[in-house]
Amino acid sequence: MSHMQIGCHVSISGSIDKAVDNAVERECSAFQIFTRNPRGWHAKDLSNDDITNFKEKLKSSKIDRLATCAHMPYLPNLSTPKADGFEKSVNTLVNEIERCGKLGIPYLVTHLGSHLGTGEEAGIKQLVKGLNKAGQTENDVMVLLENTAGQKNSVGANFEQLAEIFNQLKPSKKFGICLDTCHAFVSGYDLRTEKSVRETLKKFDDTIGIENLKILHLNDAKGEIGCNLDRHYHIGLGNIGEKGLAEVIKTANKKKIPIILETPIDDTRDDFENIRKVKELA
């Protein structure tokens, strides 16, 4: 399917433009990166060379810039009750929005964080405050809220709550949604058959609006439906399975939503093979 935009999370190890090489090598028509090491607070500024090399390499590839996204690093927690942690988290989000703007990456995916036991309402209040603060950053980058697997103290696992958060964000043009199939499944949304996929996506459309879905994280699930375990698995080999994921892929292609894989790399399969599998199922 030539119009299909499919890829995976790729490494920037060496220099940020290497991401494009890694994507091209894997026959991607979409990709996701961290703009820096995701495990620390500190981010080294992007040099002019970094920016130029990334943009030029992307331009000379066949990958549409609008099918690229970045993912927030691991440490920020936008739902935290702790003032210092909250401020650092918002600053990181603003910094990442600015970095994406410089690189020409249109989307930045963020996790919604943990309320650390203060309760969902308190968590959502912090989250909305933080997102709205970051939403004042003046560039064309859209922040995408990723649905959660429903782990303890998390917010945004069900579509109603995601909508409640999303509807409070301003300006609305700065925000969209990234739907993760593994997270949705382990938080109780069935995706195993064509029918259940259609029902789940209709629920999403009714509560949030499918037009707000900008990136799809396509992952199978190691855990059972509703188990809240955030463990991604190879496409078709987990508890969601090929039949349901094929229907998700077809819908994403129909709506021109880029598909990003965050599947494991192990003896069973690597990124190359998971990407081939998705193309096969399309």
LOVO-354249 format. One record per residue: residue number from 1; x, y, z of N, C-alpha, C in turn. Coordinates in steps of 0.001 Angstrom, whole numbers, padded with zeros to 6 digits, always signed. Atoms other than C-alpha are relative to their C-alpha. Layout:
// residues N
     k       n_x       n_y       n_z      ca_x      ca_y      ca_z       c_x       c_y       c_z
   NUM         X         Y         Z         X         Y         Z         X         Y         Z
...
// end
This chain:
// residues 282
     k       n_x       n_y       n_z      ca_x      ca_y      ca_z       c_x       c_y       c_z
     1   +000859   -001193   +000000   +000000   +000000   +000000   +000894   +001242   +000000
     2   -000963   -001096   +000129   +001903   +003030   -001259   -000322   +001172   +000915
     3   +000341   -001168   -000809   -000051   +005590   +000748   +000146   -000266   +001497
     4   -000127   +000352   -001398   +000580   +003743   +003986   +001224   +000673   +000622
     5   -001135   -000592   -000726   +002765   +005607   +006499   +000274   -000855   +001226
     6   -000307   +000982   -001036   +004450   +003039   +008697   +001487   +000078   +000365
     7   -001392   -000006   -000436   +007615   +003012   +010774   +000095   -000391   +001461
     8   -000185   +000388   -001392   +009031   +002572   +014242   +000789   +001083   +000720
     9   -000873   -000884   -000753   +010898   +004328   +016993   +001422   -000312   -000440
    10   -001372   +000229   +000460   +014458   +004807   +015687   +001008   +000731   +000882
    11   -001061   -000542   -000837   +017733   +005529   +017465   +000644   +001229   -000634
    12   -000755   -001171   +000470   +019569   +008872   +017224   +001466   -000125   +000413
    13   -001363   +000225   -000486   +022773   +007326   +018538   +001035   +000426   -001044
    14   -001022   -000517   +000918   +025814   +009060   +016993   -000271   +001454   -000320
    15   +000485   -001364   +000238   +023930   +012140   +015800   -001458   -000093   -000423
    16   +001457   +000059   +000172   +020286   +013085   +015383   -000423   -000365   -001431
    17   +000343   +000331   +001387   +020341   +012770   +011569   +000077   -001502   -000281
    18   -000079   +001468   +000143   +021206   +009058   +012001   -001383   -000636   +000085
    19   +001377   +000488   -000096   +017525   +008628   +012827   -000577   -000243   -001391
    20   +000528   +000134   +001361   +016703   +009176   +009153   +000622   -001219   -000691
    21   -000666   +001185   +000571   +019307   +006590   +008073   -000633   -001280   +000532
    22   +000585   +001182   -000628   +017876   +004095   +010538   -001417   -000269   -000515
    23   +001365   +000137   +000514   +014344   +004764   +009300   +000004   -000510   -001443
    24   -000091   +000400   +001406   +015304   +004429   +005629   +000436   -001463   -000110
    25   -000513   +001369   -000002   +017232   +001219   +006332   -001105   -001007   +000339
    26   +001111   +000882   -000408   +014096   -000255   +007926   -001212   +000117   -000928
    27   +001067   -000208   +000993   +011997   +000783   +004903   -001227   +000662   +000616
    28   +001073   -000751   -000663   +009964   +003202   +007010   -000504   +001136   -000881
    29   +000553   -001209   +000612   +007631   +005852   +005649   -000539   +000920   +001100
    30   +000327   -000813   -001180   +007168   +007284   +009176   +001025   -000398   +001057
    31   -000846   +000429   -001117   +009283   +007320   +012352   -000194   +000884   +001222
    32   +000038   -000727   -001267   +009530   +008430   +015968   +001410   +000009   +000595
    33   -001299   -000083   -000678   +012593   +009635   +017883   -000148   +000600   +001401
    34   -000245   -000897   -001122   +013721   +010959   +021230   +000950   +001047   -000559
    35   -000917   -001015   +000542   +015392   +014297   +020433   +001303   +000037   +000786
    36   -001186   +000055   -000864   +017961   +013496   +023157   -000098   -001240   +000873
    37   +000044   +001143   -000911   +018826   +010889   +025789   -001251   +000099   +000881
    38   +001262   -000086   -000734   +015443   +010056   +027358   +000128   -000249   +001507
    39   -000134   +000429   -001401   +016893   +008949   +030702   +000480   +001068   +000959
    40   -000472   -001057   -000896   +018118   +012283   +032059   -000867   +001237   -000114
    41   +000705   -001284   +000077   +016784   +015762   +032760   +000675   +000920   -001010
    42   -000741   -000965   +000797   +019535   +017546   +030892   -000014   -000347   -001489
    43   -000084   +000188   +001450   +019374   +018022   +027128   +001015   +000981   -000572
    44   -000976   -000858   +000666   +022344   +019337   +025188   -000716   +000726   -001139
    45   +000648   -000756   +001074   +021226   +022112   +022839   +000318   -000597   -001370
    46   -000225   +000443   +001377   +020792   +021148   +019193   +000881   +001041   -000690
    47   -000858   -000936   +000745   +023592   +022675   +017128   -000647   +000294   -001354
    48   +000508   -000322   +001343   +022918   +024354   +013795   +000261   -001144   -000970
    49   -000323   +001159   +000834   +024664   +021391   +012157   -001005   -001128   +000195
    50   +000992   +001042   -000319   +022358   +018933   +013938   -001290   +000260   -000764
    51   +001285   -000379   +000590   +019323   +020805   +012669   +000051   -000102   -001531
    52   -000153   +000024   +001465   +020575   +021260   +009098   +000122   -001425   -000529
    53   -000213   +001379   +000469   +021768   +017662   +008739   -001275   -000825   +000081
    54   +001254   +000743   -000167   +018509   +016241   +010089   -000992   +000401   -001096
    55   +000990   -000481   +000977   +016332   +018420   +007859   +000357   -000391   -001429
    56   -000413   +000313   +001369   +018384   +017839   +004719   -000121   -001485   -000295
    57   +000093   +001445   +000177   +018561   +014109   +005231   -001460   -000438   -000139
    58   +001427   +000329   +000061   +014823   +013952   +005830   -000569   +000404   -001360
    59   +000478   -000491   +001290   +014177   +016020   +002718   +000411   -000926   -001141
    60   -000472   +000852   +001096   +016289   +013732   +000539   -000503   -001442   +000121
    61   +000635   +001320   -000128   +014519   +010637   +001907   -001403   +000103   -000582
    62   +001374   -000054   +000523   +011034   +009669   +000736   -001009   +000157   +001138
    63   +000888   -000064   -001172   +009638   +010107   +004248   -000614   +001391   +000135
    64   +000726   -001254   -000163   +006989   +012800   +004625   +000276   +000546   +001405
    65   -000262   -000656   -001282   +007952   +015253   +007377   -001205   -000125   +000954
    66   +001217   +000039   -000819   +004331   +015128   +008579   -000298   -001394   +000565
    67   +000133   +001350   -000565   +004739   +011407   +009347   +001115   -000274   +001015
    68   -001032   +000167   -001023   +007490   +012052   +011906   -000499   +000552   +001328
    69   +000361   -000509   -001317   +007113   +012528   +015635   +001146   -000235   +000981
    70   -000959   +000210   -001078   +009189   +012825   +018776   -000775   -000448   +001224
    71   +000628   +000463   -001238   +008484   +011270   +022164   +000685   +000694   +001163
    72   -000553   -000627   -001199   +008944   +013004   +025505   +000922   -000972   +000732
    73   -000854   +000867   -000824   +011770   +011698   +027734   -000768   -000608   +001180
    74   +000691   +000797   -001030   +010970   +009362   +030647   -000265   +000709   +001328
    75   +000074   -000522   -001371   +011511   +011509   +033753   -001143   +000979   +000300
    76   +001059   -000961   -000326   +008944   +014328   +033444   -001305   -000671   +000427
    77   +001300   +000467   -000482   +005672   +013823   +035326   -000906   +001213   +000139
    78   +000844   -001191   +000050   +003034   +016402   +034430   -001184   -000055   +000965
    79   +001124   +000128   -000942   +000515   +015071   +036981   +000460   +000021   +001458
    80   -000546   +000067   -001353   +002807   +015285   +040006   -000496   +001136   +000896
    81   +000375   -001059   -000942   +001709   +017186   +043126   +001218   +000811   +000484
    82   -001211   -000648   -000520   +005345   +018143   +043841   +000410   +001188   -000855
    83   -000219   -001256   +000735   +006040   +021759   +042878   +001284   -000005   -000834
    84   -001269   -000051   +000736   +009691   +021345   +041895   +000005   -000968   -001179
    85   +000094   +000996   +001069   +009099   +018174   +039875   -000915   +000465   -001114
    86   +000972   -000497   +000977   +006126   +019806   +038168   +000646   +001066   -000886
    87   -000639   -001086   +000744   +008104   +022891   +037162   +001054   -000543   -000969
    88   -001015   +000618   +000863   +010991   +020786   +035810   -000659   -000727   -001178
    89   +000709   +000752   +001031   +008502   +018642   +033876   -000560   +000924   -001078
    90   +000562   -000961   +000963   +006764   +021621   +032270   +001123   +000633   -000821
    91   -001142   -000581   +000718   +010133   +023176   +031387   +000544   -000958   -001054
    92   -000464   +001006   +000961   +011198   +019927   +029724   -000955   -000087   -001188
    93   +000999   +000061   +001070   +007950   +019806   +027755   +000156   +001199   -000948
    94   -000183   -001207   +000819   +008440   +023397   +026553   +001264   -000136   -000854
    95   -001272   +000178   +000700   +012055   +022623   +025641   -000133   -000992   -001163
    96   +000190   +000998   +001060   +011015   +019537   +023641   -000859   +000553   -001141
    97   +000835   -000633   +001037   +008311   +021521   +021810   +000877   +000902   -000870
    98   -000899   -000894   +000732   +010996   +024059   +020860   +000979   -000787   -000876
    99   -000937   +000834   +000769   +013443   +021330   +019745   -000690   -000589   -001233
   100   +000766   +000537   +001137   +010760   +019714   +017570   -000223   +001074   -001057
   101   +000205   -001117   +000919   +010023   +023118   +016041   +001227   +000252   -000857
   102   -001259   -000230   +000730   +013685   +023577   +015102   +000277   -001105   -001014
   103   -000263   +001144   +000874   +013838   +020095   +013559   -001074   -000178   -001080
   104   +001105   +000135   +000947   +010561   +020517   +011672   -000858   -001233   +000264
   105   +000824   +001159   -000374   +008933   +017607   +013541   -001353   +000515   +000496
   106   +001295   -000607   -000310   +005187   +018299   +013728   -000667   -000470   +001296
   107   +000696   +000567   -001155   +004197   +016064   +016664   +000949   -000404   +001117
   108   -000731   +000434   -001184   +005450   +015498   +020199   -000955   -000799   +000885
   109   +000858   +000887   -000798   +003957   +012535   +022072   +000409   +000083   +001469
   110   -000310   -000014   -001431   +003691   +012809   +025848   -000847   -000999   +000776
   111   +000744   +000800   -000978   +002739   +010378   +028580   -000654   +000963   +000976
   112   +000785   -000923   -000825   +000284   +011796   +031081   +000394   +000008   +001470
   113   -000568   -000069   -001344   +002148   +010986   +034268   -000794   -000711   +001077
   114   +000579   +000664   -001172   +001252   +009794   +037749   -000372   +001038   +001053
   115   +000417   -000944   -001043   -000720   +011616   +040447   +000600   -000356   +001365
   116   -000734   +000427   -001200   +001402   +009750   +043040   -000888   -000221   +001229
   117   +000884   +000315   -001130   -001629   +008829   +045131   -000902   +001136   +000442
   118   +000843   -001138   -000394   -003245   +012273   +045335   -001404   -000086   -000605
   119   +001318   +000185   +000611   -006172   +011057   +043208   -000064   +000562   -001410
   120   +000088   -000351   +001416   -007248   +011408   +039597   -000316   +001476   -000228
   121   +000410   -001393   +000185   -008887   +014807   +039992   +001179   +000956   +000193
   122   -001177   -000837   -000281   -005748   +016353   +041528   +001039   -000143   -001116
   123   -000956   +000255   +001078   -003581   +014715   +038866   -000383   +000720   -001282
   124   +000496   -000629   +001230   -005736   +015967   +036009   +000146   +001518   +000065
   125   -000119   -001447   -000178   -005715   +019491   +037431   +001428   +000473   -000296
   126   -001411   -000315   +000253   -001897   +019563   +037426   +000336   -000157   -001480
   127   -000280   +000336   +001395   -001704   +017931   +034012   -000510   +001079   -000945
   128   +000612   -001015   +000863   -004073   +020436   +032387   +000749   +001330   +000135
   129   -000756   -001237   -000261   -002225   +023339   +034027   +001345   -000030   -000745
   130   -001309   +000147   +000642   +001121   +022040   +032735   -000087   +000031   -001516
   131   +000165   +000051   +001453   -000104   +021277   +029222   -000375   +001373   -000557
   132   +000413   -001322   +000473   -001783   +024675   +028896   +001147   +001004   +000048
   133   -001171   -000875   -000077   +001390   +026406   +030021   +000912   -000256   -001213
   134   -000859   +000367   +001128   +003403   +024504   +027401   -000656   +000354   -001337
   135   +000759   -000308   +001211   +000673   +025166   +024824   +000179   +001431   -000483
   136   -000245   -001393   +000388   +001690   +028829   +024803   +001272   +000150   -000846
   137   -001215   -000030   +000816   +004936   +027914   +023004   -000384   +000275   -001455
   138   +000443   -000427   +001332   +004712   +029654   +019641   +000771   -000667   -001129
   139   -000468   +000635   +001243   +005466   +027234   +016839   -001099   -000944   -000473
   140   +001053   +000843   +000588   +003603   +024651   +014745   -000052   -001408   +000583
   141   -000053   +001347   -000558   +004337   +021654   +016961   -001262   -000290   +000809
   142   +001196   +000429   -000729   +001311   +019755   +018247   +000396   -001037   +001045
   143   -000276   +000949   -001079   +001500   +017954   +021596   -001093   -001071   -000009
   144   +000963   +001101   +000051   -000135   +014515   +021453   -000054   -000729   +001336
   145   +000212   +000710   -001263   -001588   +012971   +024600   -000154   -001487   -000291
   146   +000068   +001440   +000211   -001010   +009241   +024757   -000840   -000665   +001084
   147   +000822   +000736   -000967   -003623   +007017   +026382   +000885   -000951   +000816
   148   -000823   +000756   -000953   -002274   +005165   +029404   -000458   -001454   +000103
   149   +000339   +001413   -000201   -002187   +001437   +030203   -000848   -000216   +001262
   150   +000831   +000107   -001204   -004044   +002175   +033443   +000732   -000525   +001221
   151   -000773   +000400   -001172   -001204   +001430   +035857   -000460   +000820   +001206
   152   +000349   -000672   -001256   -001599   +002486   +039508   +000362   +001491   -000070
   153   -000196   -001459   -000093   -001948   +006266   +039997   +000068   +000746   -001337
   154   -000069   -000681   +001299   -002136   +006985   +036259   -001312   +000704   -000315
   155   +001221   -000644   +000510   -004602   +009270   +034501   -000046   -000191   -001511
   156   +000137   +000052   +001461   -005985   +009083   +030975   +000012   -001385   -000606
   157   +000050   +001356   +000557   -006470   +005329   +030567   -001295   -000236   -000766
   158   +001233   +000193   +000769   -010100   +005515   +029501   -000323   +001248   -000824
   159   +000255   -001062   +000971   -011418   +007603   +026631   -000747   +001190   +000612
   160   +000758   -001087   -000637   -013835   +009587   +028837   +000946   +000949   +000735
   161   -000946   -000824   -000755   -011016   +010752   +031073   +000969   +000738   -000932
   162   -000862   -000632   +000993   -008776   +011447   +028090   -000719   +001208   -000619
   163   +000805   -001095   +000562   -011585   +013590   +026632   -000133   +001143   +001002
   164   +000133   -001008   -001060   -012041   +015387   +029957   +001268   +000872   +000067
   165   -001277   -000720   +000010   -008344   +016337   +029880   +000120   +000826   -001287
   166   -000180   -000599   +001331   -008245   +017084   +026147   -000875   +001237   -000203
   167   +000951   -001098   +000218   -011303   +019346   +026210   +000322   +001257   +000806
   168   -000394   -001171   -000806   -009672   +021647   +028772   +001248   +000691   -000543
   169   -001272   -000517   +000498   -006614   +022338   +026623   -000176   +001132   -001000
   170   +000054   -001137   +000910   -006035   +025665   +024909   +001415   +000475   -000311
   171   +000915   +000008   +001148   -005287   +026668   +022244   -000125   -001413   -000564
   172   +000267   +001389   +000400   -006880   +023517   +020864   +000854   -000445   -001189
   173   -000830   +000378   +001155   -004745   +023634   +017695   +001382   -000533   +000400
   174   -001306   +000480   -000481   -001689   +022814   +019847   -000060   -001437   +000521
   175   +000141   +001306   -000640   -003089   +019457   +021013   -000740   -001028   -000852
   176   +000642   +001126   +000673   -004013   +016069   +019601   +000182   -001251   +000851
   177   -000063   +001277   -000726   -004070   +012379   +020581   +000892   -000994   -000735
   178   -000714   +001166   +000513   -001732   +009426   +020109   -000632   -001213   +000680
   179   +000645   +001192   -000560   -003566   +006126   +020543   +000964   -001180   -000059
   180   -000850   +001185   -000082   -001505   +003162   +021726   -000905   -001224   +000138
   181   +000908   +001160   -000001   -003192   -000165   +020918   +000240   -000929   +001196
   182   -000297   +000837   -001169   -001394   -002101   +023665   -000622   +000612   +001256
   183   +000551   -000668   -001181   -002354   +000486   +026295   -001529   -000086   +000028
   184   +001465   +000046   +000064   -005962   +000580   +025094   -000503   -001397   +000380
   185   +000406   +001382   -000233   -006236   -003211   +025162   +000142   -000383   +001480
   186   -000201   +000390   -001401   -004742   -003682   +028626   -000794   +000876   +000968
   187   +000900   -000746   -000876   -006972   -000932   +029976   -001467   -000324   -000283
   188   +001365   +000531   +000084   -010038   -002869   +028833   -000728   +000160   -001323
   189   +000665   -000164   +001300   -010788   -001948   +025202   +000351   -001171   -000905
   190   -000256   +001181   +000826   -011190   -005023   +023015   +000394   +000409   -001423
   191   -000487   -000274   +001359   -009257   -004966   +019745   +000314   -001305   -000733
   192   -000409   +001312   +000526   -009145   -008694   +018912   -000702   -000409   -001288
   193   +000745   +000358   +001214   -011720   -008837   +016097   -000339   +001272   -000779
   194   +000414   -001166   +000800   -012848   -006579   +013260   -001119   +000760   +000703
   195   +001168   -000606   -000645   -016104   -005977   +015108   +000397   +000789   +001250
   196   -000377   -000698   -001237   -014479   -005095   +018432   +000865   +001230   -000287
   197   -000798   -001172   +000394   -011991   -002771   +016701   -000932   +001128   -000432
   198   +000947   -001023   +000455   -014863   -000960   +014996   -000742   +000616   +001183
   199   +000720   -000500   -001188   -016731   -000685   +018321   +000893   +000895   +000859
   200   -000931   -000783   -000813   -013665   +000563   +020206   +000314   +001343   -000661
   201   -000304   -001250   +000698   -012816   +003141   +017529   -001222   +000917   -000091
   202   +001218   -000819   -000042   -016443   +004282   +017474   -000108   +000689   +001363
   203   -000037   -000594   -001346   -016203   +004819   +021255   +000984   +001161   +000051
   204   -001020   -001056   +000045   -013027   +006819   +020668   -000540   +001218   -000745
   205   +000538   -001082   +000820   -014725   +008871   +017954   -001102   +000760   +000734
   206   +001112   -000633   -000729   -017826   +009518   +020090   +000480   +000845   +001181
   207   -000444   -000736   -001189   -015844   +010651   +023138   +001049   +001070   -000303
   208   -001130   -000903   +000240   -012724   +012318   +021705   -000025   +000605   -001397
   209   +000016   -000456   +001401   -013233   +012596   +017939   +001205   -000543   -000737
   210   -001073   +000672   +000732   -011205   +010513   +015502   +000873   +000996   -000769
   211   -000793   -001025   +000721   -010098   +013717   +013719   +001157   +000526   +000858
   212   -001090   -000429   -000892   -007915   +014432   +016777   +001112   -001042   +000132
   213   -000994   +001072   -000063   -006028   +011146   +016368   +001053   +000224   -001092
   214   -001034   -000412   +000956   -002732   +012164   +014734   +001085   -001048   -000217
   215   -001013   +001057   +000097   -000374   +009228   +015426   -000558   -001251   +000669
   216   +000416   +001269   -000596   -001077   +005555   +016095   +001236   -000777   +000448
   217   -001038   +000913   -000488   +001256   +003525   +018302   -000561   -001414   -000117
   218   +000505   +001346   +000244   +000704   +000038   +016966   +000875   -001021   +000716
   219   -000726   +001007   -000781   +001765   -002572   +019513   -000954   -001119   +000377
   220   +000772   +001096   -000563   +000523   -006018   +020389   +000269   +000002   +001507
   221   -000096   -000031   -001456   +000152   -006795   +024097   +000419   -001340   +000568
   222   -000454   +001199   -000689   +001951   -009288   +026289   -001068   -000465   +000996
   223   +001002   +000301   -001023   -000833   -009090   +028885   -001387   -000230   -000578
   224   +001400   +000235   +000375   -004522   -010016   +028799   -000777   +001314   -000017
   225   +000863   -001185   +000022   -007330   -007542   +028152   -000321   +000442   +001439
   226   +000361   -000552   -001303   -007880   -005240   +031130   +000998   -000228   +001127
   227   -000960   +000341   -001063   -004714   -006327   +033010   +000871   +001180   +000454
   228   -000774   -001217   -000305   -003127   -002820   +033027   +001519   -000177   -000027
   229   -001438   +000247   +000092   +000291   -004296   +032250   +000553   +000615   -001285
   230   -000540   -000702   +001158   +002306   -002025   +029947   +001192   -000754   -000586
   231   -001066   +000767   +000648   +004267   -004691   +028060   -000370   -000222   -001464
   232   +000268   +000098   +001442   +004366   -004347   +024278   +000504   -001347   -000521
   233   -000476   +001244   +000591   +004707   -007414   +022064   -000032   +000078   -001532
   234   -000080   +000056   +001459   +005384   -008392   +018427   -001393   -000027   -000633
   235   +001280   -000123   +000698   +002609   -007639   +015933   -000577   -001378   -000359
   236   +000695   +001247   +000297   +000144   -010533   +015826   +000336   -001146   +000938
   237   -000425   +001110   -000858   +001960   -012638   +018426   -000430   +000167   +001457
   238   +000458   -000245   -001366   +000456   -011089   +021544   -001469   -000344   +000165
   239   +001392   +000324   -000298   -003027   -011200   +023039   -001029   +000782   -000816
   240   +000935   -000665   +000922   -004537   -008762   +020533   -000109   -000845   -001271
   241   -000014   +000904   +001151   -003489   -010819   +017511   -000151   +000692   -001347
   242   -000028   -000531   +001368   -003380   -010379   +013744   -001328   +000555   -000490
   243   +001300   -000365   +000572   -007087   -010181   +013011   -000397   +001427   +000390
   244   +000363   -001333   -000490   -007748   -007143   +015178   +000962   +001072   -000464
   245   -000999   -001007   +000392   -004493   -005366   +014415   -000084   +000322   -001488
   246   +000177   -000250   +001440   -005104   -005787   +010661   -001101   +001033   -000232
   247   +001112   -000953   +000121   -008385   -003918   +011079   +000424   +001407   +000461
   248   -000529   -001287   -000480   -006636   -001155   +013076   +000872   +000636   -001091
   249   -000906   -000472   +001056   -003993   -000853   +010323   -000804   +000547   -001184
   250   +000819   -000427   +001148   -006621   -000633   +007569   -000699   +001333   +000298
   251   +000684   -001245   -000370   -008505   +002088   +009462   +000978   +001175   +000006
   252   -001011   -001063   -000043   -005326   +004111   +010085   +000382   +000423   -001425
   253   -000362   -000307   +001388   -004420   +003868   +006389   -001097   +000794   -000704
   254   +001143   -000687   +000608   -007895   +004939   +005331   -000026   +001468   +000430
   255   +000055   -001358   -000547   -007651   +007994   +007585   +001348   +000716   -000070
   256   -001343   -000585   +000170   -003995   +008656   +006660   +000665   +000353   +001330
   257   -000656   -000202   -001298   -002796   +008330   +010257   +001298   -000806   +000019
   258   -001271   +000742   -000036   +000921   +007440   +010515   +000022   -001041   +001132
   259   -000081   +001106   -000951   +001600   +004134   +012289   +001444   -000147   +000479
   260   -001333   +000154   -000594   +004550   +003853   +014674   +000021   -001253   +000876
   261   -000162   +001204   -000823   +005708   +000534   +016119   +000971   +000269   +001145
   262   -000906   -000033   -001158   +007236   +000318   +019595   +000099   -001425   +000542
   263   -000014   +001428   -000330   +007662   -003442   +019565   +001395   -000411   +000466
   264   -001322   +000407   -000495   +010481   -005367   +021271   +000934   -000458   -001122
   265   -000983   +000582   +000917   +013679   -006446   +019527   +000627   -001161   +000756
   266   -000527   +001188   -000687   +014586   -010017   +020498   +000173   -001142   -000997
   267   -000239   +001150   +000880   +015203   -013507   +019119   -001204   -000337   -000876
   268   +001207   +000298   +000772   +011609   -013736   +017905   -000068   +000868   -001252
   269   +000098   -000941   +001114   +011634   -010622   +015713   +000732   +001301   +000297
   270   -000541   -001354   -000155   +013333   -007286   +015091   -000955   +000995   -000673
   271   +000841   -001041   +000605   +011946   -003972   +013779   -000310   -000283   -001465
   272   +000172   +000281   +001432   +012500   -004981   +010140   -001167   -000969   -000205
   273   +001016   +001055   +000171   +010298   -008061   +010586   -001384   +000456   +000442
   274   +001303   -000515   -000433   +007549   -006301   +012537   -000586   +000971   -001017
   275   +000470   -000931   +001036   +007363   -003585   +009875   -000509   -000773   -001222
   276   +000452   +000842   +001130   +007152   -006225   +007139   -001349   -000637   +000301
   277   +001255   +000637   -000420   +004367   -007948   +009091   -001166   +000978   -000138
   278   +001062   -001006   +000103   +002334   -004727   +009259   -000361   +000251   -001467
   279   +000252   -000216   +001436   +002726   -004175   +005505   -000796   -001164   -000593
   280   +000702   +001219   +000429   +001538   -007740   +004973   -001477   +000046   +000416
   281   +001366   -000024   -000538   -001557   -007189   +007156   -000851   +001109   -000610
   282   +000739   -001128   +000582   -002484   -003962   +005355   -000781   -000423   -001240
// end
